[in-house]
Amino acid sequence: MRNVRSLIALGALCAGFSVLAQTPPAEEPGWAKGRPKANDTAMKMAPVPAFPIPTAADKLPTSKFKLPPGFKVETWASGILDARGLRQGPNGNVFVSSLFVANKVYVVPEQGNRQAKVIVDKMPLATGIEYHNGSLFLATNTKIMRWDNVDGKLDNLGEPKVIYDTLPGGTDHSWKYLRIRDNKLYYAVGAPCNICDPGQWAKIYRMNLDGSGLETIASGVRNTVGFDFDPKTGNLWFTDNGRDWLSEELPNDELNVVTKPGQQHFGYPFCHQGNLPDPEFGWGKSCNDYQKPAALLGPTQVRWA
């Protein structure tokens, strides 16, 4: 009888191990990759959720801004949830995109009461926005769209033309920024994590305005949050937010310039701020093999709970 009980117990134990072996571990969110697990303070920290409603105008911290002599800051328009990007049209309209919670694009008249009107709704991560020759371009994390002749139909834009629909999606650094120069549309695909091998992502691309002719312009770009062109040279300047969890003060964010389109690698994930090898991905690499930043901007200030 004792042998029978032992066999039953052994079978139950093996069954338990089998269940455990078949249960995959919980997927670590992209923002947590590289977080020091031995540090209790770090392990208690997580991103603060986006606000679900607009901040009232009288609650905005404009009075606390520190400005050089002769400058002032004021609230230009309020009640716009989750505003992220701005583009000025030629007919007195400002187009405003949004990021995490609003899922909208607004238009705000520059004159009058500056009351925002929703012109695109229920569009997750409606962040990347550009206005060009009467057309409104919008990029989410999955596709890039275009509405033509928008100024005369702001009450009903209708359906957009999808010009590119093979963006990788996801949430980590997947929102877009758009600029157009010389009839080329520029956009970035950020790294799908805080720190990892990004594969084909972490790059700035450009394409024709109909979605054809895709080219890589810059590699090793973790998360650019804005870029534009030098009006004299035409060179593309872009910011890049450095990785988290390395330390409180390092690495710096970067200001970079593309001088050789398609030929420059700006370091991520191997080297940060031009001189700091990554403790995981930097082994066997030299920071001298990557493009140095034009300027260091200090560490990212992120809201953590």
Phi, psi and omega in degrees: 000322180297322179294323178296315179297322179295319178295320178297315180296318179297320178296318179296320180295317179296320178298321178296317177298324180296318179296316180297321181294330182272350180269110183290147177294152179299137181290127178288130180296152184302322182294338184270351181295130183091358179290132182289106186291341179276356183257112184297321180297313180297320183292343178270354185265145178205157180300144176279131180299152177293151179293137182275351180224156178295147174284132180299148184303321182283356177259354180288142187275036184297330182289344183266354181293138176259120188234154175295159177304137179092354180253153174216160177229140180214162178281118182273319176209150182226175179077018181254108186288127166066032181301139184227314182230152180232141171220134183263124175273170184279351187248033176079022179242140173247124179266134186234125177263175182223171186243268196275319193244336185282318182060038186223161163238134181247161166234135182235122177290137180288335179255162176080217188275358179052044179276121182288140176238136179281124177247342172226131184227159177055047181235092184304138179054049180278067191258312184287122185219144177205145177242132183206118176049046177085357180253142176254121177258140179221131178240130170259197177279353183238339186202162175240131186235164179217131170250130180262153176052050189285334188296330181269001182219043180291342176284338179199097182290337185078195182274140180277164170268122177278117182261345178202127187227026180240031171291155191284347181075210182080183182239331183286112176056031184262355176287158191242157169231138185238141168217152178237133173213134179053043178059031173238135178263122181257139175206163180240152168240111183284169178296142183277033188185175169289305177216124181188175170282113188279357182063231183276001183263196186061052183217161169253133183239165167218157180210167171292163185290350175260006178094358181268171173066043182295133179225149170272130181257321180210142179245167178069035183249106187294306185198087177281135180246026175157143177206158178199177189249142173294123184294342181265310185267337185082000180294144178274123174254137180214150172272160174215121178281128180287166182295159175262170170074004178279314173193176179290332188244352183227152357275168173288151162289165188232151163248124186235159177225134178268116178250343179227083185308129177084354185246356186249138175245127188261015164110324186293138000265012190276322185220135181247147177052020174087346184213011185237099179297141178291138183294340178255313187262354184271356181296133180076006179249158175237130178298339179290347180275358184239159182292131179282148176294152172285330178201151174259139190247008183089168182285153177296135174258105184249142176282120178235147177267000000 
